[in-house]
Amino acid sequence: MGFIQEWFGFNGWKELSTKGSIVATIAYRIIFIAGLAASIIAYSFISGGEDPSLFWIVVVGFVWFIIFQFTINLIFVNGSR
């Protein structure tokens, strides 16, 4: 497994689906949505209170997705070694 797939792939979600409960899976998805909303709001606040363009919403969403994927993989795959 390559570095990118190991730390940023979907292996953490696979582990969560097979070993975790449905409540934990739903909780992590809710945490993802709440974090995404908080990231977009924080970016809007930091950039001076203006509504961000679609481009910056996508950029902030992608960065949050990468951070969240890293965290999930750290918890469920790479942290258990």
N, C-alpha and C positions, 0 to 999 in steps of 0.2 A: 504494500500500500504506500503510495506517495505521500509526501508531506502535506500537500494541499488537501488530498482526499482524507487523510488521517485526521487533520485538525479542523477542516472546514466542510467535510462531506456530510452525508446524511446517516452515518453509522450510529450516531447518538440517538437519533429518532428511532432507528431500527431496534436498538437495545431497549429503549424506553417502551416501545410497542410490545416487545416480547417479554420483558421482565417486569415492567412497571404496570401499574393499575391504570384503568381508563380515567380515573379521577386525576392521576398525576399527569397523564397525557393532555387532558383538557386544561389543567392548571398551567402547564407550560405553554400551551397555545394562547391562553388568555394573557399570560405574562408577556409573550411575544407581542401581541396586539397592543397591550398597555405601554410597553417599552417603545414600540414604534410611534404611537401617538405622542408619548412624552418627548421622543427625539425630535419629531417634527415641530412640536410646540417650542421646545428649547431652541431649535434652529431659528424659528421665527422670532423668538424673543431676542436672541443674540444678534440677529441681523437687523435689528432696529424696529421690530414690530410690524414690518411689512409682510404681506402674504407671500410665501415663497412660490416661485414658479414651479411648474411640473418637473422640470429638469432637476431642481434642487430637492424636491420631494423624493424623486427617484434615487438621487445620490445618497441622501440621508437614509432612506429606506434600505438601500443596498448595504451601506456601512453598518446599520443596525443588524441586518440579517447576518452579515459576516461575524459580527461580535457575538450574536446569539448562537450561531452555529458552533463557534469556537467554545462557548461556555457549555453547550449541551454535550459536545464531544469530550470536553474536559471532565465533566461530571460522570458521564455514562460509559465512556470508552477508555480514554487515556488516563484518567485519574485512578482507575481501579487496578492498574498494573503494579 
